[in-house]
């Protein structure tokens, strides 16, 4: 009898692309320079929405030095830990998970250098789900366009979200403008990322993402675009969702 093939979210080609440049995760002038520039915007948006959703400032025992204390979070597709570390420093209990073992080793080594005991794991969303993991907040940032099975990825993440929890999903829109800017511009003209890092057909239209996620029992409560200004060399939140965008979903309590 032929054994059934287990579904997986791992895209070997995409994982291999990131492994090749894993040593550069914490180099602000390396291949991940765009993420270093983008990171402050991501962190500010995440903070504002977590504060708003959970009413943190009004909570008893609120500590502004560790505002995320008491929240369990997952940074799925954490890479080298660019998001995981600053969120851990704000008091969260956070799991940083990535399918690439080399990424996890880089993230763990950097955390140890800072004296941070972060729970990093070389694993997938489906394996975390199978282990019964549950989280108040899931950070699903710039990873969904790199997975092999989007429905499996979304369903496994949604299943891990606690009642009353929220999940951030950041990704790339699929249209001519995103092809021209995020692939031709970023990979071929500017050389910010290695050629082949992104596959345009794997980009997701916002309405598609909303429909898939809401079909899993979540509700979209916010969305925003992200814009890059080449003159100031800075990213900012914007109403324009034609290239990068973030959607925020909640599970009823």
Secondary structure, DSSP 8 states (H G I E B T S, - for coil): -----------HHHHHHHHHTGGGTT-TTSTTHHHHHHHHHHHHHHHHHHHHHHTGGGSTT--GGGTTTT-EEEEET-TTTTTHHHHHHTT-EEEEEES-HHHHHHHHHHHHHTT---EEEE--HHHHHHTT--EEEEEEES-GGG-S-HHHHHHHHHHTEEEEEEEEEEEE--SHHHIIIIIIIIIIIS-SS-TTS--GGG---HHHHHHHHHTTT-EEEEEEEEEEETTTTEEEEES--SSEEEEEEE---
